[in-house]
Amino acid sequence: MIKIFSSLEEASKAIPLGSIKLLILDGKKMALAHTKEGFHAFENECPHQYEPLHKGRITSGNEVTCRLHEYRFNLITGKEADSRCDSMNIYSIIVKDSGVFIQL
C-alpha cells in the first residue's frame, strides 16, 4: 500500500470532483478520478489503442471515456461498456484517518 495523500481533504483539493489526474508511482502511469462515489485509480492507458485515460472525461454513469474513440470503462469493474476491448486495470483506493492510499 502506498500513501498518495495525507488526508481526504488534500486529495479533494488536488483532484476536484469530476476530474481525472495523472499519477506516477514506481514508474507506473496511473489515473486517479474523483467522482461522487469517491476516488478511483486505474491504469492510464486505454486497453483499445493506448490513449492516456487521464485526458478523458468522467460520465454520470461512473465511467471514464477515452477521448480517442469514446470507449467507456466502468470505474469500479474496469469493464468496457460495450465489451469492444479488454478491461482496464483498476487499483484499490483506501481512505484512512492517516491518509489516502493506493493498493498496487
matplotlib code that plots the C-alpha trace (Angstrom):
import matplotlib.pyplot as plt

x = [0.0, 1.4, 0.3, -0.7, -2.3, -2.0, -5.8, -9.1, -9.2, -5.8, -6.9, -10.1, -8.2, -5.6, -8.3, -11.6, -14.9, -15.4, -11.8, -9.0, -5.3, -2.2, -0.3, 3.1, 4.1, 7.2, 7.4, 3.9, 1.4, -2.0, -5.0, -6.9, -10.5, -12.8, -16.5, -19.5, -18.7, -15.1, -11.7, -10.9, -7.4, -6.8, -4.0, -3.6, -3.6, -6.9, -6.7, -8.1, -5.3, -3.3, -4.6, -3.9, -7.2, -6.4, -7.2, -10.7, -13.8, -16.0, -19.6, -22.6, -22.7, -19.4, -17.3, -14.2, -14.5, -11.4, -11.1, -9.8, -12.7, -15.2, -14.8, -16.3, -14.8, -16.6, -14.5, -15.5, -15.0, -12.8, -15.0, -15.6, -19.4, -19.9, -17.3, -15.4, -11.9, -10.2, -11.0, -8.7, -6.7, -8.0, -6.4, -8.0, -8.1, -8.2, -9.1, -7.9, -7.5, -3.8, -4.3, -5.4, -3.6, -3.4, -3.0, -0.9]
y = [0.0, 3.4, 6.7, 9.2, 11.9, 12.9, 13.4, 13.2, 17.0, 17.2, 14.6, 16.6, 19.8, 18.1, 16.3, 18.2, 16.4, 15.3, 15.4, 13.0, 13.5, 11.6, 9.9, 8.2, 5.7, 3.5, 4.5, 3.3, 5.8, 5.7, 7.9, 9.0, 10.1, 11.8, 11.1, 11.4, 7.8, 8.7, 8.2, 5.6, 4.6, 2.8, 2.2, 5.3, 3.5, 2.7, -1.0, -0.4, 1.8, 3.0, 6.6, 8.3, 8.0, 10.9, 13.1, 11.5, 12.5, 11.1, 10.2, 10.4, 6.6, 6.3, 5.6, 7.2, 7.9, 7.6, 10.7, 8.9, 6.5, 7.2, 3.8, 3.9, 2.0, 1.3, 2.9, 0.0, -3.1, -1.7, -3.3, -1.5, -0.7, -2.4, -5.2, -4.0, -4.5, -5.8, -4.3, -1.6, -2.4, -0.9, -0.3, -0.1, 3.2, 3.0, 6.0, 6.0, 8.6, 8.6, 9.4, 8.1, 5.0, 3.0, -0.8, -1.8]
z = [0.0, -1.0, 0.6, -2.1, 0.1, 3.8, 4.1, 2.2, 2.2, 0.5, -2.1, -2.8, -3.3, -5.7, -7.7, -7.7, -8.1, -11.7, -12.7, -13.6, -12.8, -13.9, -11.1, -11.5, -8.8, -9.1, -12.7, -13.5, -15.0, -13.4, -13.5, -10.4, -10.8, -8.3, -8.5, -6.2, -5.1, -4.2, -5.7, -8.3, -9.6, -12.9, -15.4, -17.5, -20.9, -22.7, -23.5, -27.0, -28.5, -25.5, -25.4, -22.0, -20.0, -17.7, -20.8, -21.0, -19.1, -16.3, -17.2, -15.0, -15.1, -13.2, -16.3, -17.8, -21.5, -23.7, -25.9, -29.0, -29.8, -27.0, -25.4, -21.9, -18.9, -15.6, -12.7, -10.4, -12.6, -15.3, -18.0, -21.3, -21.6, -24.9, -24.5, -27.5, -25.9, -22.8, -19.4, -17.9, -14.9, -11.7, -8.3, -4.8, -3.0, 0.8, 2.9, 6.5, 9.2, 8.4, 4.7, 1.2, 0.0, -3.3, -3.4, -6.3]

ax = plt.figure().add_subplot(projection="3d")
ax.plot(x, y, z, "-o")
ax.set_aspect("equal")
plt.show()
